[in-house]
């Protein structure tokens, strides 16, 4: 029924139109009008995900809800959209996250409200475009276009060092993508098309695959970010407003792993197999070393930012561990579990870490500090907030019954098929994450009130409670019953495993 409707185009362009409408409300005297426009737009976009989910056929890996129109046909560039079991969950996550950010920003953002709401709505449209684009040029336009509203978000509503953080964020991510564009143009020259799916059948020599793989690796490693390309993230998170930190953690980091799944594995399978050790090594380094760095942080936002790098290391590890699994055991079930675990880890990280950044934003609004030593005994004045934050900390640690457990359990379990040592090193995150997360929680929330101002803090308000409840439901639902998500991606993961293990050598 809905397959014939341009639902993906609506998901892309409706929020952009909503952003333009919010901008037209003018200055802060009509701030409530901008807030309402943003809220209604975000709700409509989330509602459009319902027919996308209900009409999606999970039994096939074929791209669905496809749209194909001439754009610059003379050069083989088309407006080509479609979704499968990997992109659809991320589109649904994008629309939910934007709604959460709009609600969460209702009270804290008091200046340039129209511009703030417009930035996040336009960003939503661009990010949906990244996940839905099947034309390489269209993908690249959305990929780079989403940097602009995030750059403005950090630069206009960020902290004291916002200029430095926003420029560093833009330069790292922009120049990291330059080689990706070169690789896309190279494949266009030999294939005669910008079709991403067409690249899956393009025969390439090992030398060509390695150079294309390295170009993709740089672009996607910066976005994840992987060690040693991670230094922009703590600065961006620290200076960004709470909404910017939530979008960075919940969505933008996922685009790097999505790039590996959509480009690196299926387009350069032989190079991916030959260089899997490199990505596995960098991922393990992120899981262990970056987690140790997180333990030493005194700023809550920086601690959570480093935690994000460590958790995303799990997702990249799982993507490339499939080659070791199939080489050593040949058990396709473990390979399925590894890739599906990577996807679950990404979705879970979005909920738990996004919620923690939102929680730090609540504390910052009350005292304008993110330093752990500036708080203590908050549970006495904000018991409801303390309870919600504890749930999200437990999800970050990987407590059974929360979303954090599912993805990490699947990845660690499948890792035993690749190497016991890899599994043990990956499992070290269970101890390290507990160390820095619970240490932070204890010092901020428990104990006696060491600063008089903490006793004056009011517990979470109506909009803050609404955001906490939405994210808490998501964390528990995914932790208790992840089967709908696994069903949605299973056929697509199977197809990805097939093409990622089929040689494309000339």
N, C-alpha and C positions, 0 to 999 in steps of 0.2 A: 504493500500500500504506500509506504513512504519512500521506497527505493527510487521512485521517479522524481522526488522532490530534491531541490539543490540544498540539502541539509548542511553539507560541508561548507558551501559558499555562505550560507546564512551564519554558520558558526564563525566564519572568518570576518565577514564584512559587517554583520550586525553590531558587534561590539565596537568596531571602528566608527560606524555611524553614531552609536551611542556616545562614544568619546567626543565626536565633533559636536553633538548636541549639548553635552555637558560643558564644553568650552564656550558655546554660544550663550550660556547663562550669564557670563560676564564675571564681575568681581565677587568678593566674598559677601556682599550684601545679599546675594541670591545663592548662598552656599547650599542651603537645604534643597533647592531645586536641582543643583548638580548632583547632590547625594542621591536624591530620589531617582533621577535619570539613570545613574550608575547602578543603583539597586535593581530597578526594573529590567534594565538591559542584562545584568548578570543573571537574574532569575529566569528570564526568557531563554538565554543561552543554555543554562543548565537544563531547563525543561526540554529543549531541543535534543538533548542527549538521550531522553527517554525513548523516542522512536528509533534513534540510532542503535540503542542497546537492544530494544525489543525486536527490531527487524533484522538485526545482524545474524547471519547464518554462521554459527561457530563450527559447523562441520566441514567447512572448506577454507582454504587459504587464499582464495581468489579475492582480489581487491573489490570492495563493495561500496555502494553509494557513489559510483564513479561519475566524474564530470570531465568532459573533454571538449574544449573549445579552442579555436585558433587564437593565438595571441600575437606572436611575431612569426607567422607561419613561414615566411620567406627564409628564415634561419632555423627552421625546425623547432621553434619554441612554442609550446602550447600551455594553456591553462588546464592542467591535468591534475585532478584530485581523486583520492580514494583512500579507504581505510582497510586494515586487516586486524588480526588479533593482537598485534603489538602496538599499533598506533591508536586504536579506538580507546583502550583504557587510559592512555596518556591524554587524549582529547577530553575525556570525561573528567580526569583529574584537573586539567587546566580550567575548565569552566567552574568546577567546585571551588578551586583555590581562589579564583577571582571573586566569587561571591563572598567567600570568607574574608578576603582582604577588604572588600568594600564595607562589609559590616564592621570589621575590626577598626576601620579608619573613621568611623562615624563621629566619634568624639575627639580622638587625639589630633586629627588634622584640622587646624583652624585657619590656616592661611593658604591662599592659592588652592582652595578646595576643588574648584572646577578643573584646574590643570592637573591636579593629583589624580582625580577620578578618571580624567581623560587618558592620562598616561597608562594607567593599568588596564583600561578597556582596550586601548589600541594595542598594548602589549599582548593581551589575551588573543586578539585576532591574529597577530603575527605568529604567536606560538602555535596556535591551532593550524595555521598555514604550514608551519614547519612539519608537523606530524602528518598532515594530509597531502602534501605536495608529492606528485609523482613525476614532475618535470624538474630536471636538475637546476635550471635557471630560476624557476619559480621557487624551488627550495632555497636556493642561495639568497634570493631577494628577501624572503621571509627571515632566513637565518641571520642576515646582517641587519635587517630592518628592526628587529626586536631589540637590538642593542640601544637604539636611540632613546626610546621611552625609559629604559632602565638607567641609562646614563643621566638623563634629566632627573629621574627620581632620586638618585643618589646625590647628584649635584645641587638640587634645589631644596630637598627636604632632609638631607643627611646631617651628620654631626660636624664637629669643628674642622676635621680634615677631609671634608666631603669632596673638595676639588681634586685633591691628590688621589683619593680612592676612586672617584668616577673616571678620571683620565686613565688611571692604571687599568681599571676594569675594561674600558673601551679599547685601549691599545692592545692589551693582551689578547682579548677575544677577537678583535678585528684582524690583527696581523696573523693570528693563529689560523684564520680561515683563508688567508690569501693563497696558500699552497693548495688548499682544497679546490679553489676555483681553477687553478692551473690543471689539477688532475681531472676535473670535470670537462674542461675544454679539450684536454688531450683525448679523453675517451669520446667526446663528440666528434673530433677529427676523424677517428678511425671507425666509429659506428655510424656516423651520419645522423645521429639523433641525440636529443637531450633526455630521452626517456630513461628514468632510473631503472625500471624493470627491464628495459632493453640492455642495460649494462650487465645484467645478470648472465646473459648468454654471450657476452663479448669475450672472444679468445685473446689472451694476453700471454706474453712470455714471462718467465719468472722475474727477469730484470724489470720489466714494465710493472708487474704486480708489486714488487717490493717498493719501487719508487712511489707508486700510487698509494700503497698501504702506508708508507711513511708520511705522505702528505695528509692522508686522512687521520693518521695517528696524532699528528701535531694539532690539527684543528679540533679533534674531539677530546684529546687529552687536556687541552687548555680549558675546554668547556666543562669537563667532569667535576673538578680538575684533578689530574693525576700528578703525583710527584715526578719531576721537579717543577711543574708548571702551575703550582697551586698557590703561589704567594699572593696573587691578586685577591683571592677569595676572603681571607680573614679581614683584610682592609675594607673590602666592599661590604661585607656583612656588618662590620663594626660601625661603619659610618652610615649605612643605609637606614632609612626609617623602617619600622617594624614590618610594614607591608612589603617593602622592597626585599627585606631579608627572607620573608616567607616565600615570595615568588622565586628568588634565587635558589633557595634550598629545595622547594617543592617541584619546581619546573625546569629552570634553566640548566641545572646540573644534569638533569635527566636527558637533556638533548645530546650530551656527549655520548652516553651509553646507547641512546637511540641511534646515533650516527654509526657506531660500531655494528649494531644489529642490522641497520638498513643498508649500509655501504660496505664497510670493511669486510665482514664475513662473507657475504654473497658475491661481491664483485672481485675480491682478491683472495679466494679461499686458499690457494697454494702458498701465497705469502703469509697469510694469517697463520697457517699451520707451521710454516718455517720460523716465524717470529713470535709464536705464542709465548715462548719463554720470556721474552722481553716484557710483554704486557703483564704476565703473571708475576714477574719479579717486581715491577713497579707497583702492582696492586698490593702485593704482600708488604712491600716497603711502606705503602700508605697505611695499611691496616695496623701495622705494628709501630713504626716510627712516629707517624703523625698522631697516633693515639697517645704515645708517650709525651709528645709535645703538648697535647691537650691537657694532660695532667698538670703541667706547670703554669697554666694560664690563670690570671687573676681577674680578667674581664670575662663576664658570663657569655657575651656574644662571641668573643674570640674562641672560647672553649667549645661552644656549640658549632662554630664554623669549622674548627679542626676536627671535631667529631663527624661532621658531614663528609669531610675528605676521607676519613677512615672508613665510614660506612659505604661510601660510593666505591671504595676500593673493592668491597665485596662484589658489587655489581659487575665491575670490569673483570675481576678475577673469574667470575662464573662464565662470562662470555667466551673467554679463550681457553678455559679449562676443558672444553668439550673435545679438543683434539687429543689431549693427553688421556682423557677417559676412554675414547674410542680406540686409541692406539694400544692401551694397556689391558683393557678388559673387553672392549667391543660391546659393552652393555649400553644399548641405546636408551634404556630407561634412565640411567644416570645422566646421560647427556640432556635428555628432556628435563630432568629435575634441575640441572645446572642452569639452563637458559630460563626456565620458568621461575626458578629461585631468584635470578637476576631481576626479572620483571617485578616479582612480588617485593623484593628488597627496595626497588625504586619507589613503588607506590607507598610502602610502609614508611620509608624515610621521609617522604613528602608529608605524611600526616604527623608523625612524631616530632621530627625536627622543626617543621613549620610551626607546630603548636608551641614548642619550646621557645622559638624566636618571638612568637606572639606574646608568650608569658613574660619574657624579658622586656618586651615593649611596654607591658602593663606596669612593671616595676619602674621602668625608666620614666614613664609619664608621671608617676607619683613622686619620684625623688631626683630625677635627671642624673642617674648614675647607673652604670652597669658593673661596677666593681663588686666582687664577692664580699670583700671586707666591709663594705658600707651597709651591709644588711645583717640580719640575724634575728631569729625568733619570729619570722613573719607569720608562722602558723598561728600565733596567738591573736593577730589582728586580721588575718585574711585566711580563715580556715578552708573556705570553699576553693579559693585559688590554690592553696597548698595541696588540697586533695587532687584537683585536676592536674596540677603540675607533676605530682608524684606518679600519676598514671602515665603521663607522657615520658617521664624519666624511665619508668619501667619498660616502656616500649622501646626506648632508645637502648636500654641494656639488653633487651631480647627476652623478657620474661614470658614464659608460656601463657597463652591466653591473650596476648597482645600481638599486634601485627608484626612487631619487630622480631618475634621468635620464628615466624613461618619462613620468611626469606632466608634468614641466617641458617636455620636448621636444614633447609633444602640444599643450600650451597655447601655447607660443611659436610653433610651426608654424602653428597655427590662427589665431593673432593677426595673422599677415601678411595674412590675408583681411579683417581688420577695419581695420587701420592699420599701416603700417610703423613709425610712431613708437611706437605702443603695444607692438608686438613688440620693438623695440629697448630701450624702457624696462623691459619685463618681463625681457628677456634680461640686463639689467645685474645681476640677482641672481646670475648665474653667476660674475661677478667679485667682487661684494660678499660672497656666501656663502663663496667660497674665501678671501677676505681674513680675515674674522673667525674662521672655523672652523679653518683651517690655522694662523693666528697663535696661537690658543689651544692647539692640539695641539702645536705646536712648543715653546712655553714650558712646557707641563705635562709632556710626555713625553720630549722630546729634550734634548740637551746634557748637561753634567756635573751630577752630583748636588750641588746647592747647599745642601741642608739635610740634616744627618746622619740625621734621622729617616726620610727617604725610603728610605734603604738598608735600613731594618728592615721595610719593608712586605712582607707576604706576597702572593704572586700569588693570583688568584681561586680560590675554593674550589669544592666540588662543586656546590652550589646556584647559585652565581654563574655557574659555567661552563655549567650547564644553561640558564639564562636567556639567556646570551650566544649559545649555539648555536642556540636556538629563534629568536631575533630575527635572527641572521645568516642562517639558512636562509631566513627570510621575505624579507629584504632582497634576497638573491641570486635567489631563485626569482621574485619579482615583477619584478626587473630583467631577468632573462634570458627569462622566458616569461610575459608578462602576459595572454596570450590567454584563459585560462579566466575571469579577472575581466572582461575586455572582453566576452566572449560572454554572461556572466551579465547584464550591464546593458544590452546593446545595444537590445533591444526596448523596454525601459522608457524609455531615453533617447529613442528615436524617438517614443514616445507623448508624452513630456514636451515635445519640440520642437513637436509638432503642436498641443497645447493651449496652449502658451506663445506661439504665434504666431497664435492664432485670437482675434479680437476678441470681447470680452464686453460691449461697450457696449450700453446699453439702446436 
